[in-house]
Amino acid sequence: MKRRKFLSLGAVAAAATVIPASLSATDFRATAPKAWEAPTSKEAIEALFGSAAATEGKIEIKAPKLAENGGAVPIGIKSSVELTTIALFQDANPRSAVAVFELGDNGVVDMMTKIKMRKTANVTVVGKGKDGKLYSVVQRVEVSIGGCGG
Amino acid sequence: MGMKIKAKMKDGVTEVKLLLSSPMVGKEESETKKVPVSYLTHVTAKVGGKVVWEASTGPFLSKDPYFMFNFKGAKAGDEIVVETIDDKGAKDSDKDVIK
């Protein structure tokens, strides 16, 4: 009886420490903390996805040829293959990882966000397909006035 | 705090435009600008309690982050709930009805 009580208390304590850490099942800040500290896209991608080769030519980045405001550079992402996880990186700031998106079962790979770029640099998107394979695309984005990336 | 959500349906696909409120200041910008570190770390969008889109986020998104995203499977009149959490653990939430 004592043992059972001890076990149930343990379960309650474990639940209490786990729940506030995240709103969801897929918190990539918790599962891959190194990826968010990596200075280059190469290191950040390896920390998130490992070093498996990625197929190019399936994902498309839509970005301005010349971004006038480095504080908010619009980055659109589309894909001809179905993706579950989509990660966005740049080499214009002290650290590379910007955001990692996770789509639900009915997700459509058509999204857009705005990022900081303090200088002209490559933007990389890596996606994990529903087929389990990795897909990637790199695009150079020119920035005329730097953003406040530090 | 606060956010703006606009969700509308077209040809079976729900398009969401989301404008969040956060300075998105990381450690580097905090040092150079002498302002406190403050950024969103996670954003979740749910319909009917099910996650339709989520993002783990860092301070290199622009100030007051903007997102557009799409998903299928919802219908006009469904409610979309967006939840955010920042680096201090502060949570925010808002909702919109899909038009």
gemmi code that builds the backbone of each chain (N, CA, C; Angstrom):
import gemmi

chains = {
    "A": [
        ("MET", (0.831, -1.206, 0.000), (0.000, 0.000, 0.000), (0.868, 1.260, 0.000)),
        ("LYS", (1.887, 1.206, 0.844), (2.796, 2.361, 0.888), (3.472, 2.574, -0.456)),
        ("ARG", (3.860, 1.444, -1.026), (4.564, 1.512, -2.312), (3.653, 2.110, -3.384)),
        ("ARG", (2.397, 1.674, -3.391), (1.455, 2.186, -4.387), (1.288, 3.705, -4.235)),
        ("LYS", (1.196, 4.132, -2.991), (1.011, 5.563, -2.735), (2.221, 6.347, -3.260)),
        ("PHE", (3.390, 5.786, -2.974), (4.616, 6.433, -3.421), (4.630, 6.565, -4.954)),
        ("LEU", (4.236, 5.506, -5.629), (4.238, 5.516, -7.094), (3.268, 6.557, -7.641)),
        ("SER", (2.082, 6.607, -7.058), (1.089, 7.549, -7.578), (1.531, 8.987, -7.338)),
        ("LEU", (2.179, 9.232, -6.211), (2.691, 10.590, -5.946), (3.759, 10.947, -6.974)),
        ("GLY", (4.589, 9.964, -7.296), (5.635, 10.172, -8.293), (5.044, 10.561, -9.631)),
        ("ALA", (3.967, 9.892, -10.010), (3.324, 10.186, -11.289), (2.771, 11.605, -11.295)),
        ("VAL", (2.178, 12.011, -10.190), (1.621, 13.369, -10.095), (2.740, 14.408, -10.213)),
        ("ALA", (3.838, 14.156, -9.508), (4.960, 15.092, -9.537), (5.534, 15.195, -10.946)),
        ("ALA", (5.656, 14.066, -11.634), (6.198, 14.079, -12.988), (5.296, 14.873, -13.913)),
        ("ALA", (3.981, 14.665, -13.794), (3.036, 15.382, -14.633), (3.140, 16.881, -14.377)),
        ("ALA", (3.290, 17.249, -13.122), (3.332, 18.672, -12.759), (4.565, 19.343, -13.345)),
        ("THR", (5.669, 18.617, -13.466), (6.865, 19.255, -14.003), (6.847, 19.277, -15.535)),
        ("VAL", (6.111, 18.368, -16.142), (6.116, 18.293, -17.600), (5.138, 19.283, -18.226)),
        ("ILE", (3.942, 19.378, -17.700), (2.886, 20.147, -18.363), (3.211, 21.631, -18.626)),
        ("PRO", (3.728, 22.381, -17.660), (3.909, 23.813, -17.932), (5.003, 24.108, -18.939)),
        ("ALA", (5.843, 23.135, -19.245), (6.981, 23.379, -20.130), (6.555, 23.687, -21.560)),
        ("SER", (5.396, 23.217, -21.964), (5.024, 23.365, -23.363), (3.515, 23.369, -23.527)),
        ("LEU", (3.062, 24.018, -24.570), (1.642, 24.030, -24.878), (1.259, 22.843, -25.742)),
        ("SER", (2.239, 22.151, -26.270), (1.926, 21.173, -27.287), (2.851, 19.979, -27.211)),
        ("ALA", (2.647, 19.052, -28.110), (3.456, 17.845, -28.138), (4.780, 18.084, -28.856)),
        ("THR", (4.859, 19.122, -29.664), (6.040, 19.299, -30.497), (6.723, 20.635, -30.206)),
        ("ASP", (7.442, 20.688, -29.099), (8.187, 21.895, -28.767), (9.639, 21.676, -29.149)),
        ("PHE", (10.015, 22.197, -30.332), (11.359, 21.962, -30.835), (12.423, 22.728, -30.041)),
        ("ARG", (12.007, 23.705, -29.246), (12.984, 24.379, -28.392), (13.412, 23.420, -27.287)),
        ("ALA", (12.482, 22.557, -26.846), (12.788, 21.593, -25.789), (13.473, 20.351, -26.350)),
        ("THR", (13.035, 19.891, -27.538), (13.573, 18.635, -28.065), (14.935, 18.807, -28.734)),
        ("ALA", (15.223, 20.010, -29.260), (16.507, 20.239, -29.941), (17.102, 21.581, -29.508)),
        ("PRO", (17.454, 21.719, -28.219), (17.941, 23.020, -27.726), (19.188, 23.517, -28.453)),
        ("LYS", (20.052, 22.608, -28.898), (21.301, 23.015, -29.573), (21.025, 23.749, -30.882)),
        ("ALA", (19.933, 23.370, -31.552), (19.616, 23.962, -32.852), (19.425, 25.477, -32.735)),
        ("TRP", (18.926, 25.931, -31.602), (18.597, 27.355, -31.431), (19.809, 28.183, -31.067)),
        ("GLU", (20.921, 27.539, -30.714), (22.149, 28.261, -30.372), (23.144, 28.251, -31.528)),
        ("ALA", (22.923, 27.385, -32.518), (23.888, 27.212, -33.598), (24.055, 28.489, -34.421)),
        ("PRO", (25.341, 28.904, -34.672), (25.567, 30.130, -35.441), (25.329, 29.973, -36.935)),
        ("THR", (25.465, 28.763, -37.469), (25.277, 28.585, -38.909), (24.093, 27.664, -39.196)),
        ("SER", (23.537, 27.816, -40.407), (22.398, 26.993, -40.804), (22.781, 25.520, -40.825)),
        ("LYS", (24.005, 25.232, -41.297), (24.460, 23.842, -41.386), (24.381, 23.159, -40.019)),
        ("GLU", (24.913, 23.831, -38.999), (24.899, 23.249, -37.646), (23.485, 23.142, -37.090)),
        ("ALA", (22.667, 24.173, -37.343), (21.294, 24.160, -36.828), (20.481, 23.041, -37.474)),
        ("ILE", (20.689, 22.850, -38.786), (19.955, 21.804, -39.510), (20.354, 20.430, -38.991)),
        ("GLU", (21.657, 20.228, -38.753), (22.107, 18.939, -38.224), (21.531, 18.672, -36.846)),
        ("ALA", (21.446, 19.719, -36.023), (20.904, 19.550, -34.668), (19.421, 19.182, -34.704)),
        ("LEU", (18.719, 19.675, -35.721), (17.277, 19.402, -35.814), (16.950, 18.128, -36.576)),
        ("PHE", (17.645, 17.915, -37.690), (17.255, 16.840, -38.601), (18.310, 15.749, -38.766)),
        ("GLY", (19.492, 15.922, -38.165), (20.565, 14.974, -38.400), (21.275, 15.314, -39.701)),
        ("SER", (22.148, 14.422, -40.162), (22.963, 14.778, -41.322), (22.546, 14.049, -42.598)),
        ("ALA", (21.325, 13.490, -42.626), (20.837, 12.816, -43.835), (20.733, 13.816, -44.986)),
        ("ALA", (20.968, 13.327, -46.206), (20.905, 14.196, -47.381), (19.459, 14.631, -47.641)),
        ("ALA", (19.309, 15.877, -48.101), (17.975, 16.398, -48.400), (17.824, 16.594, -49.907)),
        ("THR", (16.630, 16.343, -50.419), (16.335, 16.525, -51.837), (16.035, 17.995, -52.111)),
        ("GLU", (16.606, 18.543, -53.180), (16.320, 19.937, -53.520), (15.307, 20.011, -54.650)),
        ("GLY", (14.661, 21.157, -54.795), (13.784, 21.373, -55.931), (12.304, 21.143, -55.676)),
        ("LYS", (11.932, 20.776, -54.456), (10.516, 20.539, -54.149), (9.905, 21.685, -53.345)),
        ("ILE", (10.726, 22.305, -52.508), (10.244, 23.426, -51.698), (10.644, 24.729, -52.396)),
        ("GLU", (9.768, 25.720, -52.292), (10.022, 27.018, -52.913), (9.981, 28.116, -51.845)),
        ("ILE", (11.009, 28.974, -51.871), (11.008, 30.143, -50.986), (10.577, 31.345, -51.798)),
        ("LYS", (9.618, 32.086, -51.287), (9.207, 33.310, -51.957), (9.666, 34.493, -51.106)),
        ("ALA", (10.689, 35.191, -51.599), (11.235, 36.325, -50.850), (11.504, 37.455, -51.829)),
        ("PRO", (11.536, 38.700, -51.339), (11.826, 39.805, -52.258), (13.252, 39.704, -52.803)),
        ("LYS", (13.488, 40.183, -54.040), (14.845, 40.203, -54.609), (15.748, 41.078, -53.758)),
        ("LEU", (15.200, 42.221, -53.367), (15.935, 43.148, -52.506), (15.005, 43.575, -51.364)),
        ("ALA", (15.322, 43.140, -50.158), (14.506, 43.508, -48.994), (14.941, 44.887, -48.518)),
        ("GLU", (13.979, 45.814, -48.441), (14.345, 47.178, -48.053), (14.405, 47.344, -46.545)),
        ("ASN", (13.642, 46.535, -45.826), (13.648, 46.634, -44.367), (14.087, 45.300, -43.776)),
        ("GLY", (15.347, 45.259, -43.312), (15.877, 44.023, -42.736), (15.215, 43.631, -41.429)),
        ("GLY", (14.397, 44.503, -40.887), (13.699, 44.188, -39.639), (12.498, 43.290, -39.856)),
        ("ALA", (12.001, 43.243, -41.091), (10.820, 42.428, -41.389), (10.873, 42.005, -42.851)),
        ("VAL", (11.641, 40.948, -43.125), (11.775, 40.431, -44.488), (10.740, 39.316, -44.678)),
        ("PRO", (9.779, 39.514, -45.604), (8.765, 38.477, -45.800), (9.346, 37.234, -46.458)),
        ("ILE", (9.095, 36.077, -45.868), (9.566, 34.799, -46.398), (8.347, 33.883, -46.573)),
        ("GLY", (8.030, 33.579, -47.821), (6.933, 32.660, -48.112), (7.496, 31.266, -48.369)),
        ("ILE", (6.750, 30.246, -47.978), (7.198, 28.862, -48.168), (6.073, 28.049, -48.798)),
        ("LYS", (6.382, 27.409, -49.937), (5.438, 26.505, -50.592), (6.173, 25.217, -50.923)),
        ("SER", (5.418, 24.149, -51.135), (6.068, 22.872, -51.442), (5.185, 22.027, -52.343)),
        ("SER", (5.824, 21.282, -53.248), (5.077, 20.379, -54.118), (4.960, 18.988, -53.495)),
        ("VAL", (5.648, 18.770, -52.355), (5.465, 17.521, -51.605), (4.838, 17.852, -50.256)),
        ("GLU", (4.095, 16.911, -49.696), (3.454, 17.135, -48.406), (4.485, 17.051, -47.287)),
        ("LEU", (4.490, 18.064, -46.422), (5.478, 18.128, -45.348), (4.786, 18.135, -43.985)),
        ("THR", (5.464, 17.588, -42.992), (4.922, 17.622, -41.632), (5.655, 18.658, -40.783)),
        ("THR", (6.958, 18.769, -41.007), (7.780, 19.711, -40.247), (8.525, 20.609, -41.219)),
        ("ILE", (8.522, 21.910, -40.941), (9.186, 22.874, -41.821), (10.019, 23.804, -40.948)),
        ("ALA", (11.332, 23.857, -41.211), (12.195, 24.701, -40.390), (12.825, 25.795, -41.238)),
        ("LEU", (12.903, 26.990, -40.665), (13.392, 28.171, -41.371), (14.684, 28.679, -40.716)),
        ("PHE", (15.720, 28.851, -41.553), (17.031, 29.288, -41.073), (17.545, 30.453, -41.915)),
        ("GLN", (18.453, 31.256, -41.327), (19.126, 32.299, -42.093), (20.540, 32.450, -41.556)),
        ("ASP", (21.427, 33.004, -42.392), (22.804, 33.233, -41.953), (23.108, 34.724, -41.849)),
        ("ALA", (22.091, 35.502, -41.469), (22.269, 36.954, -41.378), (22.310, 37.446, -39.938)),
        ("ASN", (22.138, 36.559, -38.993), (22.065, 36.940, -37.579), (23.045, 36.081, -36.774)),
        ("PRO", (23.273, 36.420, -35.486), (24.240, 35.642, -34.689), (23.890, 34.159, -34.596)),
        ("ARG", (22.606, 33.858, -34.622), (22.177, 32.463, -34.598), (21.240, 32.203, -35.770)),
        ("SER", (21.206, 30.966, -36.235), (20.581, 30.667, -37.512), (19.092, 30.324, -37.463)),
        ("ALA", (18.680, 29.535, -36.465), (17.290, 29.050, -36.448), (16.307, 30.194, -36.199)),
        ("VAL", (15.253, 30.240, -37.007), (14.228, 31.282, -36.844), (12.948, 30.682, -36.266)),
        ("ALA", (12.459, 29.630, -36.911), (11.217, 29.002, -36.450), (11.136, 27.589, -37.014)),
        ("VAL", (10.449, 26.712, -36.286), (10.169, 25.364, -36.772), (8.659, 25.168, -36.713)),
        ("PHE", (8.073, 24.926, -37.885), (6.627, 24.773, -37.974), (6.260, 23.295, -38.021)),
        ("GLU", (5.151, 22.978, -37.398), (4.635, 21.608, -37.436), (3.195, 21.695, -37.946)),
        ("LEU", (2.902, 20.943, -39.000), (1.559, 20.990, -39.557), (0.715, 19.840, -39.026)),
        ("GLY", (-0.593, 20.092, -38.883), (-1.514, 19.028, -38.518), (-1.727, 18.109, -39.719)),
        ("ASP", (-2.529, 17.061, -39.546), (-2.773, 16.076, -40.615), (-3.288, 16.734, -41.888)),
        ("ASN", (-4.054, 17.831, -41.733), (-4.667, 18.497, -42.882), (-3.904, 19.746, -43.302)),
        ("GLY", (-2.641, 19.823, -42.909), (-1.845, 20.998, -43.219), (-1.591, 21.165, -44.713)),
        ("VAL", (-1.529, 22.418, -45.152), (-1.201, 22.736, -46.540), (0.086, 23.556, -46.498)),
        ("VAL", (1.095, 23.138, -47.274), (2.368, 23.861, -47.216), (2.282, 25.123, -48.063)),
        ("ASP", (1.713, 26.142, -47.470), (1.600, 27.462, -48.080), (1.563, 28.435, -46.908)),
        ("MET", (2.717, 28.983, -46.570), (2.764, 29.860, -45.401), (3.708, 31.020, -45.627)),
        ("MET", (3.628, 31.981, -44.741), (4.471, 33.161, -44.842), (4.725, 33.696, -43.442)),
        ("THR", (5.948, 34.222, -43.249), (6.239, 34.922, -42.008), (7.237, 36.030, -42.326)),
        ("LYS", (7.612, 36.791, -41.326), (8.577, 37.876, -41.532), (9.722, 37.691, -40.561)),
        ("ILE", (10.958, 37.853, -41.078), (12.135, 37.601, -40.244), (13.084, 38.797, -40.241)),
        ("LYS", (14.000, 38.789, -39.268), (15.030, 39.828, -39.195), (16.253, 39.357, -39.967)),
        ("MET", (16.831, 40.257, -40.756), (18.104, 39.974, -41.436), (18.944, 41.231, -41.391)),
        ("ARG", (20.068, 41.168, -40.683), (20.865, 42.394, -40.544), (21.808, 42.603, -41.720)),
        ("LYS", (21.851, 41.626, -42.634), (22.681, 41.776, -43.835), (22.196, 40.792, -44.898)),
        ("THR", (22.721, 40.933, -46.103), (22.425, 39.995, -47.188), (22.964, 38.610, -46.816)),
        ("ALA", (22.161, 37.588, -47.000), (22.596, 36.246, -46.634), (21.670, 35.199, -47.232)),
        ("ASN", (22.052, 33.933, -47.038), (21.212, 32.834, -47.490), (20.104, 32.549, -46.483)),
        ("VAL", (18.925, 32.242, -47.028), (17.816, 31.748, -46.224), (17.620, 30.285, -46.634)),
        ("THR", (17.503, 29.407, -45.655), (17.347, 27.972, -45.931), (16.060, 27.454, -45.297)),
        ("VAL", (15.334, 26.638, -46.048), (14.168, 25.954, -45.497), (14.403, 24.451, -45.644)),
        ("VAL", (14.217, 23.730, -44.550), (14.296, 22.273, -44.585), (12.963, 21.715, -44.124)),
        ("GLY", (12.430, 20.781, -44.888), (11.143, 20.190, -44.524), (11.259, 18.684, -44.429)),
        ("LYS", (10.480, 18.123, -43.511), (10.406, 16.665, -43.417), (9.097, 16.239, -44.064)),
        ("GLY", (9.179, 15.375, -45.078), (7.998, 14.961, -45.812), (7.171, 13.924, -45.075)),
        ("LYS", (5.915, 13.772, -45.505), (5.082, 12.707, -44.943), (5.706, 11.352, -45.275)),
        ("ASP", (6.574, 11.329, -46.307), (7.284, 10.098, -46.692), (8.531, 9.858, -45.822)),
        ("GLY", (8.770, 10.763, -44.854), (9.908, 10.594, -43.953), (11.217, 11.149, -44.490)),
        ("LYS", (11.206, 11.607, -45.756), (12.436, 12.125, -46.362), (12.610, 13.618, -46.071)),
        ("LEU", (13.848, 14.088, -46.242), (14.134, 15.505, -46.026), (14.193, 16.244, -47.362)),
        ("TYR", (13.667, 17.450, -47.359), (13.683, 18.318, -48.541), (14.236, 19.669, -48.123)),
        ("SER", (14.972, 20.312, -49.037), (15.529, 21.609, -48.652), (15.625, 22.561, -49.831)),
        ("VAL", (15.759, 23.823, -49.513), (15.962, 24.860, -50.519), (16.763, 25.994, -49.868)),
        ("VAL", (17.669, 26.584, -50.649), (18.459, 27.719, -50.174), (18.249, 28.872, -51.134)),
        ("GLN", (18.034, 30.048, -50.611), (17.898, 31.228, -51.475), (18.610, 32.421, -50.846)),
        ("ARG", (19.397, 33.116, -51.681), (20.091, 34.301, -51.188), (19.116, 35.474, -51.198)),
        ("VAL", (19.057, 36.194, -50.091), (18.156, 37.349, -49.994), (18.998, 38.595, -49.718)),
        ("GLU", (18.881, 39.569, -50.612), (19.642, 40.815, -50.466), (18.890, 41.769, -49.550)),
        ("VAL", (19.633, 42.370, -48.630), (19.028, 43.301, -47.672), (19.720, 44.651, -47.809)),
        ("SER", (18.923, 45.714, -48.006), (19.542, 47.029, -48.194), (19.749, 47.758, -46.874)),
        ("ILE", (18.836, 47.596, -45.930), (19.017, 48.196, -44.602), (18.861, 47.088, -43.574)),
        ("GLY", (19.881, 46.899, -42.744), (19.875, 45.775, -41.816), (18.793, 45.857, -40.764)),
        ("GLY", (18.377, 44.684, -40.279), (17.393, 44.608, -39.202), (18.094, 44.614, -37.862)),
        ("CYS", (17.330, 44.443, -36.827), (17.887, 44.552, -35.485), (18.144, 43.175, -34.906)),
        ("GLY", (18.954, 42.386, -35.583), (19.218, 41.030, -35.118), (20.276, 40.982, -34.024)),
        ("GLY", (20.860, 42.102, -33.662), (21.860, 42.120, -32.596), (23.246, 42.217, -33.214)),
    ],
    "B": [
        ("MET", (0.793, 42.555, -24.919), (0.080, 41.318, -25.236), (-1.014, 41.611, -26.259)),
        ("GLY", (-1.709, 40.601, -26.595), (-2.779, 40.742, -27.574), (-2.372, 40.205, -28.916)),
        ("MET", (-3.343, 39.859, -29.720), (-3.051, 39.348, -31.062), (-4.251, 39.595, -31.961)),
        ("LYS", (-4.021, 39.482, -33.260), (-5.099, 39.604, -34.235), (-5.136, 38.330, -35.065)),
        ("ILE", (-6.321, 37.740, -35.175), (-6.480, 36.517, -35.966), (-7.551, 36.768, -37.020)),
        ("LYS", (-7.247, 36.420, -38.276), (-8.265, 36.468, -39.328), (-8.238, 35.129, -40.038)),
        ("ALA", (-9.353, 34.411, -39.994), (-9.409, 33.094, -40.632), (-10.561, 33.075, -41.618)),
        ("LYS", (-10.243, 32.746, -42.873), (-11.317, 32.658, -43.860), (-11.131, 31.434, -44.744)),
        ("MET", (-12.262, 30.962, -45.219), (-12.317, 29.700, -45.941), (-12.446, 29.973, -47.437)),
        ("LYS", (-11.664, 29.249, -48.256), (-11.829, 29.367, -49.707), (-11.503, 28.023, -50.343)),
        ("ASP", (-12.458, 27.489, -51.088), (-12.269, 26.205, -51.785), (-11.776, 25.089, -50.845)),
        ("GLY", (-12.347, 25.031, -49.656), (-12.000, 23.949, -48.736), (-10.728, 24.162, -47.938)),
        ("VAL", (-10.037, 25.267, -48.218), (-8.800, 25.554, -47.487), (-9.014, 26.781, -46.599)),
        ("THR", (-8.650, 26.652, -45.340), (-8.748, 27.780, -44.419), (-7.414, 28.521, -44.421)),
        ("GLU", (-7.493, 29.822, -44.681), (-6.292, 30.658, -44.639), (-6.342, 31.507, -43.377)),
        ("VAL", (-5.270, 31.451, -42.599), (-5.214, 32.209, -41.355), (-4.123, 33.263, -41.457)),
        ("LYS", (-4.483, 34.485, -41.074), (-3.485, 35.545, -40.953), (-3.411, 35.916, -39.484)),
        ("LEU", (-2.205, 35.860, -38.958), (-2.025, 35.984, -37.517), (-0.964, 37.039, -37.221)),
        ("LEU", (-1.351, 38.049, -36.438), (-0.397, 39.082, -36.029), (-0.281, 39.033, -34.509)),
        ("LEU", (0.911, 38.685, -34.025), (1.132, 38.551, -32.590), (1.808, 39.805, -32.052)),
        ("SER", (1.911, 39.876, -30.753), (2.498, 41.045, -30.127), (3.639, 40.618, -29.207)),
        ("SER", (4.877, 40.921, -29.627), (6.051, 40.605, -28.802), (7.236, 41.384, -29.346)),
        ("PRO", (8.106, 41.919, -28.476), (9.297, 42.637, -28.983), (10.274, 41.709, -29.688)),
        ("MET", (10.216, 40.397, -29.430), (11.116, 39.400, -30.031), (12.589, 39.832, -29.873)),
        ("VAL", (12.968, 40.101, -28.648), (14.349, 40.489, -28.337), (15.092, 39.285, -27.764)),
        ("GLY", (16.174, 38.882, -28.447), (17.024, 37.795, -27.978), (18.200, 38.350, -27.190)),
        ("LYS", (19.125, 37.458, -26.777), (20.217, 37.894, -25.909), (21.153, 38.900, -26.574)),
        ("GLU", (21.396, 38.730, -27.897), (22.320, 39.635, -28.589), (21.728, 41.051, -28.677)),
        ("GLU", (20.450, 41.113, -29.092), (19.796, 42.412, -29.223), (19.614, 43.067, -27.846)),
        ("SER", (19.405, 42.243, -26.830), (19.257, 42.745, -25.470), (20.527, 43.461, -25.030)),
        ("GLU", (21.692, 42.898, -25.380), (22.963, 43.505, -24.995), (23.223, 44.801, -25.741)),
        ("THR", (22.997, 44.805, -27.058), (23.319, 46.006, -27.831), (22.325, 47.139, -27.565)),
        ("LYS", (21.067, 46.790, -27.333), (20.050, 47.842, -27.169), (19.692, 48.131, -25.716)),
        ("LYS", (20.271, 47.368, -24.794), (19.980, 47.531, -23.365), (18.481, 47.430, -23.084)),
        ("VAL", (17.863, 46.433, -23.672), (16.444, 46.158, -23.392), (16.351, 44.699, -22.940)),
        ("PRO", (15.325, 44.375, -22.149), (15.250, 43.005, -21.647), (14.965, 41.968, -22.732)),
        ("VAL", (15.496, 40.769, -22.524), (15.177, 39.645, -23.410), (13.685, 39.347, -23.287)),
        ("SER", (13.009, 39.249, -24.405), (11.583, 38.911, -24.393), (11.171, 38.459, -25.783)),
        ("TYR", (10.809, 37.193, -25.913), (10.360, 36.690, -27.210), (9.426, 35.507, -27.031)),
        ("LEU", (8.583, 35.282, -28.028), (7.676, 34.141, -28.000), (8.472, 32.886, -28.318)),
        ("THR", (8.146, 31.796, -27.639), (8.844, 30.538, -27.888), (7.960, 29.511, -28.586)),
        ("HIS", (6.633, 29.688, -28.489), (5.750, 28.712, -29.126), (4.386, 29.318, -29.434)),
        ("VAL", (3.869, 28.950, -30.608), (2.541, 29.402, -31.041), (1.771, 28.170, -31.509)),
        ("THR", (0.557, 28.010, -31.039), (-0.250, 26.844, -31.423), (-1.621, 27.303, -31.908)),
        ("ALA", (-2.065, 26.747, -33.038), (-3.419, 27.030, -33.544), (-4.217, 25.731, -33.514)),
        ("LYS", (-5.399, 25.802, -32.907), (-6.234, 24.604, -32.776), (-7.640, 24.858, -33.310)),
        ("VAL", (-8.217, 23.830, -33.911), (-9.631, 23.855, -34.289), (-10.260, 22.608, -33.675)),
        ("GLY", (-11.333, 22.812, -32.903), (-11.984, 21.674, -32.245), (-11.033, 20.922, -31.332)),
        ("GLY", (-10.101, 21.641, -30.704), (-9.168, 21.028, -29.766), (-7.995, 20.322, -30.429)),
        ("LYS", (-7.991, 20.280, -31.750), (-6.932, 19.588, -32.485), (-5.944, 20.603, -33.074)),
        ("VAL", (-4.644, 20.322, -32.933), (-3.634, 21.251, -33.454), (-3.638, 21.201, -34.986)),
        ("VAL", (-3.813, 22.376, -35.611), (-3.783, 22.433, -37.078), (-2.458, 23.006, -37.587)),
        ("TRP", (-1.781, 23.764, -36.726), (-0.515, 24.396, -37.109), (0.164, 24.844, -35.826)),
        ("GLU", (1.469, 24.676, -35.760), (2.168, 25.224, -34.601), (3.582, 25.623, -34.980)),
        ("ALA", (4.151, 26.494, -34.183), (5.487, 26.994, -34.474), (6.299, 27.101, -33.186)),
        ("SER", (7.508, 26.535, -33.214), (8.495, 26.805, -32.167), (9.276, 28.008, -32.680)),
        ("THR", (9.369, 29.057, -31.889), (9.847, 30.335, -32.424), (11.026, 30.897, -31.636)),
        ("GLY", (11.822, 31.739, -32.305), (12.968, 32.379, -31.680), (13.012, 33.859, -32.007)),
        ("PRO", (14.006, 34.566, -31.448), (14.048, 36.033, -31.542), (14.451, 36.609, -32.903)),
        ("PHE", (14.635, 35.755, -33.934), (14.973, 36.310, -35.241), (13.758, 36.403, -36.161)),
        ("LEU", (12.592, 36.133, -35.594), (11.349, 36.540, -36.274), (11.231, 38.035, -36.040)),
        ("SER", (10.539, 38.739, -36.932), (10.433, 40.182, -36.762), (9.618, 40.515, -35.515)),
        ("LYS", (9.831, 41.731, -35.028), (9.051, 42.256, -33.895), (7.566, 42.131, -34.234)),
        ("ASP", (6.746, 41.780, -33.262), (5.318, 41.530, -33.482), (5.135, 40.564, -34.661)),
        ("PRO", (5.474, 39.301, -34.421), (5.525, 38.307, -35.510), (4.220, 38.178, -36.290)),
        ("TYR", (4.409, 37.997, -37.605), (3.282, 37.799, -38.508), (3.392, 36.416, -39.139)),
        ("PHE", (2.264, 35.737, -39.212), (2.227, 34.431, -39.876), (1.002, 34.329, -40.765)),
        ("MET", (1.176, 33.701, -41.913), (0.047, 33.281, -42.735), (0.219, 31.777, -42.896)),
        ("PHE", (-0.864, 31.025, -42.716), (-0.764, 29.576, -42.947), (-2.111, 29.031, -43.400)),
        ("ASN", (-2.092, 27.818, -43.951), (-3.283, 27.205, -44.542), (-3.476, 25.780, -44.049)),
        ("PHE", (-4.719, 25.379, -43.960), (-5.003, 23.978, -43.638), (-6.391, 23.609, -44.158)),
        ("LYS", (-6.603, 22.310, -44.323), (-7.898, 21.800, -44.785), (-8.648, 21.178, -43.605)),
        ("GLY", (-9.884, 20.772, -43.851), (-10.605, 19.971, -42.868), (-11.533, 20.742, -41.945)),
        ("ALA", (-11.444, 22.093, -41.967), (-12.348, 22.879, -41.126), (-13.507, 23.378, -41.988)),
        ("LYS", (-14.503, 23.967, -41.352), (-15.599, 24.554, -42.114), (-15.927, 25.936, -41.557)),
        ("ALA", (-16.590, 26.739, -42.398), (-16.984, 28.084, -41.965), (-17.826, 27.952, -40.700)),
        ("GLY", (-17.563, 28.820, -39.732), (-18.287, 28.764, -38.465), (-17.488, 28.068, -37.371)),
        ("ASP", (-16.493, 27.267, -37.754), (-15.624, 26.637, -36.753), (-14.810, 27.719, -36.044)),
        ("GLU", (-14.455, 27.428, -34.817), (-13.659, 28.383, -34.055), (-12.189, 27.971, -34.089)),
        ("ILE", (-11.321, 28.939, -34.344), (-9.881, 28.674, -34.289), (-9.325, 29.378, -33.052)),
        ("VAL", (-8.552, 28.638, -32.276), (-7.977, 29.163, -31.038), (-6.460, 29.220, -31.204)),
        ("VAL", (-5.885, 30.387, -30.905), (-4.426, 30.532, -30.984), (-3.876, 30.781, -29.585)),
        ("GLU", (-2.856, 30.008, -29.224), (-2.221, 30.146, -27.911), (-0.746, 30.456, -28.103)),
        ("THR", (-0.218, 31.359, -27.289), (1.220, 31.661, -27.353), (1.832, 31.538, -25.964)),
        ("ILE", (3.136, 31.289, -25.958), (3.882, 31.284, -24.688), (5.223, 31.965, -24.961)),
        ("ASP", (5.717, 32.745, -23.981), (6.992, 33.432, -24.205), (8.109, 32.828, -23.355)),
        ("ASP", (9.295, 33.444, -23.454), (10.476, 32.885, -22.788), (10.356, 32.907, -21.267)),
        ("LYS", (9.429, 33.704, -20.722), (9.211, 33.724, -19.274), (8.077, 32.778, -18.858)),
        ("GLY", (7.456, 32.131, -19.848), (6.345, 31.229, -19.547), (4.993, 31.912, -19.549)),
        ("ALA", (4.956, 33.203, -19.906), (3.678, 33.935, -19.946), (2.849, 33.484, -21.145)),
        ("LYS", (1.589, 33.183, -20.887), (0.721, 32.668, -21.947), (-0.297, 33.702, -22.376)),
        ("ASP", (-0.725, 33.596, -23.620), (-1.787, 34.440, -24.138), (-2.635, 33.564, -25.060)),
        ("SER", (-3.875, 33.959, -25.247), (-4.759, 33.166, -26.084), (-5.852, 34.061, -26.665)),
        ("ASP", (-6.257, 33.754, -27.884), (-7.370, 34.479, -28.496), (-8.024, 33.548, -29.512)),
        ("LYS", (-9.195, 33.941, -29.996), (-9.878, 33.073, -30.961), (-10.614, 33.874, -32.023)),
        ("ASP", (-10.950, 33.187, -33.108), (-11.692, 33.801, -34.201), (-12.606, 32.727, -34.796)),
        ("VAL", (-13.683, 33.187, -35.428), (-14.565, 32.241, -36.104), (-14.191, 32.245, -37.582)),
        ("ILE", (-14.033, 31.052, -38.165), (-13.643, 30.937, -39.574), (-14.803, 31.410, -40.448)),
        ("LYS", (-14.519, 32.363, -41.344), (-15.566, 32.930, -42.211), (-15.557, 32.249, -43.564)),
    ],
}
model = gemmi.Model(1)
for chain_id, residues in chains.items():
    chain = gemmi.Chain(chain_id)
    for i, (resn, *xyz) in enumerate(residues, 1):
        res = gemmi.Residue()
        res.name, res.seqid = resn, gemmi.SeqId(i, " ")
        for name, pos in zip(("N", "CA", "C"), xyz):
            atom = gemmi.Atom()
            atom.name, atom.element = name, gemmi.Element(name[0])
            atom.pos, atom.b_iso = gemmi.Position(*pos), 0.0
            res.add_atom(atom)
        chain.add_residue(res)
    model.add_chain(chain)
structure = gemmi.Structure()
structure.add_model(model)
structure.setup_entities()
